[in-house]
Amino acid sequence: MPGPAGSGDLRIAVVGGGIGGMAAAAFLRRAGLTATVYEQASAPAEVGAGLVVAPNAVRLLRRLGVLEPFLRRAVALEWGWEFRRWADGEVLSVERLGGVCERLYGERTYTVHRADLLDTIRRAVPEGWVRFGARCTAVEPGSDGAVLRFADGGRAEADVVVGADGVHSVVRGTVAEAEPPEYSGICAFRAVVPARAAPAFALRAAQTLWLGPGRHFVHYPIAGGSAVNVVAFAPAGDFTDESWSTTAEVGEFHAEFADWDPRVTGLVAAGGAPGRWALLDRAPLPRWSRGRVTLLGDAAHPMFPFFAQGAAQSVEDAAVLARCLALEPDDPERALLRYESARLPRTTRVQRASHDRRDVNHLPDGPEQRARDTALAAADPLVGSGWIYGHDAEAAFIP
Ligand SMILES: Cc1cc2nc3c(=O)[nH]c(=O)nc-3n(C[C@H](O)[C@H](O)[C@H](O)COP(=O)(O)OP(=O)(O)OC[C@H]3O[C@@H](n4cnc5c(N)ncnc54)[C@H](O)[C@@H]3O)c2cc1C
């Protein structure tokens, strides 16, 4: 998509080179604009574990022209939302995703390692646009731009600043007064199990969720089927570390699921030392933009991962942000307000839906749990979630 004349002169700084920041740079390039991405990591790294990439994100990756390399490293799910009972693995409900998802929403649903998705999106960003080892410490807004300060003492000027710096965003402090996060009482364990160590049932092209009292356990294959991603939610006790790099002991993970179906405990044992992070609870922000500074992805709308939409929503943000800036390069403040008003209602809805799912997934055995299981068997989550998966962020944006 060619950009308007002169739009390449707009200096756009993207703070954070995660999924959202890289997608923003890629969509800005597609819109004929240029950007500089400031990423704190000193080099691209293989961090993170598995992500689900639903049709609402896949259609945007296709438009970036990176679908082919993505498909080489992803797994196309045949079954999804395969809910099972914690004690014996009884299937409570399952969706055939294969052709049905494509027929309903025009794209399939995939799973992928976060590092593979990031690497795929980076292919659409010119190498010279990304500065690694650049940890932003402050953004000082001015009337026609902002100054960025970095941990190494450096500074940069920009006409527009996009804070794509994740859940612990530094840029957020410049644009919004966020309520302090609340303790959710839940933590997540996660592990990547090599396919050779994983039981056959976990290698099926299925996203499986085991539901039990106070806990749930999710697994699906990633990395072209060469590994299984495991992520499990359990009471956090006094653990509050919201970090993707903190690890735990296998024994701690096992203790949380010790009396569950042996297929679950078998996967725990096969995974080695798991990662562990605390889920903090954050209310949706009432605004994301102030002057020439805005937010995107987890910096704007951190959410519980129970709809697996964190990455997808950041890619949607990126596509709409690029459209808005390309339409009004001469009035970036207006462009950012348009972006915010196009995106905020939808991301707030996804945040709330993800939040509400917590209690439903963790019901203790009893009448409420039996009612939930009956409802799960009767519902069609694929159709019920059409507002998420059927959404085309670019088509929905009407200037
Ligand atoms: C290391 C890591 C591992 C993750 N692993 C998983 C996973 O296994 N499964 C899952 O579902 N989700 C994972 N996530 C979260 C998931 O990537 C996001 O929810 C989603 O992709 C939205 O992306 P985002 O770009 O908004 O934020 P993020 O993906 O969190 O990216 C933020 C980026 O900003 C950089 N950054 C942060 N602060 C600064 C700063 N001050 N200056 C410069 N750069 C900065 C970070 O290094 C990171 O690259 C992970 C996130 C991270 C950072």
The ligand as an SDF file (V2000), in Angstrom:
LIG
                    3D

 53 58  0  0  0  0  0  0  0  0999 V2000
    9.7850  -12.7780   27.0150 C   0  0  0  0  0  0  0  0  0  0  0  0
    8.3020  -12.9700   26.7640 C   0  0  0  0  0  0  0  0  0  0  0  0
    7.8160  -14.2600   26.6600 C   0  0  0  0  0  0  0  0  0  0  0  0
    6.4410  -14.4580   26.4480 C   0  0  0  0  0  0  0  0  0  0  0  0
    5.9840  -15.7330   26.3580 N   0  0  0  0  0  0  0  0  0  0  0  0
    4.6740  -15.9400   26.1370 C   0  0  0  0  0  0  0  0  0  0  0  0
    4.1810  -17.2710   26.0400 C   0  0  0  0  0  0  0  0  0  0  0  0
    4.9040  -18.2260   26.1550 O   0  0  0  0  0  0  0  0  0  0  0  0
    2.8510  -17.4470   25.8170 N   0  0  0  0  0  0  0  0  0  0  0  0
    1.9950  -16.3790   25.7120 C   0  0  0  0  0  0  0  0  0  0  0  0
    0.7840  -16.5800   25.4900 O   0  0  0  0  0  0  0  0  0  0  0  0
    2.4460  -15.1110   25.7800 N   0  0  0  0  0  0  0  0  0  0  0  0
    3.7500  -14.8670   25.9980 C   0  0  0  0  0  0  0  0  0  0  0  0
    4.2060  -13.5920   26.1160 N   0  0  0  0  0  0  0  0  0  0  0  0
    3.2260  -12.4900   26.0100 C   0  0  0  0  0  0  0  0  0  0  0  0
    2.7940  -12.2630   24.6050 C   0  0  0  0  0  0  0  0  0  0  0  0
    3.9140  -12.1840   23.7580 O   0  0  0  0  0  0  0  0  0  0  0  0
    2.0080  -10.9820   24.5700 C   0  0  0  0  0  0  0  0  0  0  0  0
    0.8670  -11.1040   25.4190 O   0  0  0  0  0  0  0  0  0  0  0  0
    1.4450  -10.6440   23.2160 C   0  0  0  0  0  0  0  0  0  0  0  0
    2.2310  -11.1310   22.1910 O   0  0  0  0  0  0  0  0  0  0  0  0
    1.2890   -9.1220   23.0580 C   0  0  0  0  0  0  0  0  0  0  0  0
    2.5550   -8.6430   22.6780 O   0  0  0  0  0  0  0  0  0  0  0  0
    3.1570   -7.2380   23.0100 P   0  0  0  0  0  0  0  0  0  0  0  0
    4.0750   -6.9470   21.8640 O   0  0  0  0  0  0  0  0  0  0  0  0
    2.1370   -6.2590   23.3770 O   0  0  0  0  0  0  0  0  0  0  0  0
    4.0240   -7.4700   24.3180 O   0  0  0  0  0  0  0  0  0  0  0  0
    5.2850   -8.3920   24.5500 P   0  0  0  0  0  0  0  0  0  0  0  0
    5.2480   -9.6010   23.7250 O   0  0  0  0  0  0  0  0  0  0  0  0
    5.4040   -8.5280   26.0290 O   0  0  0  0  0  0  0  0  0  0  0  0
    6.5230   -7.5360   24.0080 O   0  0  0  0  0  0  0  0  0  0  0  0
    7.0130   -6.3900   24.6560 C   0  0  0  0  0  0  0  0  0  0  0  0
    8.4160   -6.1300   24.1330 C   0  0  0  0  0  0  0  0  0  0  0  0
    8.8560   -4.8930   24.6400 O   0  0  0  0  0  0  0  0  0  0  0  0
   10.1710   -5.0310   25.1380 C   0  0  0  0  0  0  0  0  0  0  0  0
   10.3160   -4.0270   26.1880 N   0  0  0  0  0  0  0  0  0  0  0  0
    9.7060   -4.0050   27.3930 C   0  0  0  0  0  0  0  0  0  0  0  0
   10.0500   -2.8990   28.0770 N   0  0  0  0  0  0  0  0  0  0  0  0
   10.8870   -2.1960   27.2670 C   0  0  0  0  0  0  0  0  0  0  0  0
   11.5650   -0.9670   27.4060 C   0  0  0  0  0  0  0  0  0  0  0  0
   11.4520   -0.2440   28.5320 N   0  0  0  0  0  0  0  0  0  0  0  0
   12.3450   -0.5310   26.3840 N   0  0  0  0  0  0  0  0  0  0  0  0
   12.4620   -1.2650   25.2360 C   0  0  0  0  0  0  0  0  0  0  0  0
   11.8560   -2.4610   25.0620 N   0  0  0  0  0  0  0  0  0  0  0  0
   11.0670   -2.9080   26.0630 C   0  0  0  0  0  0  0  0  0  0  0  0
   10.2330   -6.4630   25.6240 C   0  0  0  0  0  0  0  0  0  0  0  0
   11.5530   -6.9370   25.7100 O   0  0  0  0  0  0  0  0  0  0  0  0
    9.4130   -7.1760   24.5730 C   0  0  0  0  0  0  0  0  0  0  0  0
   10.2070   -7.5450   23.4650 O   0  0  0  0  0  0  0  0  0  0  0  0
    5.5590  -13.3450   26.3370 C   0  0  0  0  0  0  0  0  0  0  0  0
    6.0650  -12.0470   26.4410 C   0  0  0  0  0  0  0  0  0  0  0  0
    7.4470  -11.8530   26.6330 C   0  0  0  0  0  0  0  0  0  0  0  0
    8.0080  -10.4480   26.7260 C   0  0  0  0  0  0  0  0  0  0  0  0
  1  2  1  0
  2  3  1  0
  2 52  2  0
  3  4  2  0
  4  5  1  0
  4 50  1  0
  5  6  2  0
  6  7  1  0
  6 13  1  0
  7  8  2  0
  7  9  1  0
  9 10  1  0
 10 11  2  0
 10 12  1  0
 12 13  2  0
 13 14  1  0
 14 15  1  0
 14 50  1  0
 15 16  1  0
 16 17  1  0
 16 18  1  0
 18 19  1  0
 18 20  1  0
 20 21  1  0
 20 22  1  0
 22 23  1  0
 23 24  1  0
 24 25  2  0
 24 26  1  0
 24 27  1  0
 27 28  1  0
 28 29  2  0
 28 30  1  0
 28 31  1  0
 31 32  1  0
 32 33  1  0
 33 34  1  0
 33 48  1  0
 34 35  1  0
 35 36  1  0
 35 46  1  0
 36 37  1  0
 36 45  1  0
 37 38  2  0
 38 39  1  0
 39 40  1  0
 39 45  2  0
 40 41  1  0
 40 42  2  0
 42 43  1  0
 43 44  2  0
 44 45  1  0
 46 47  1  0
 46 48  1  0
 48 49  1  0
 50 51  2  0
 51 52  1  0
 52 53  1  0
M  END
$$$$
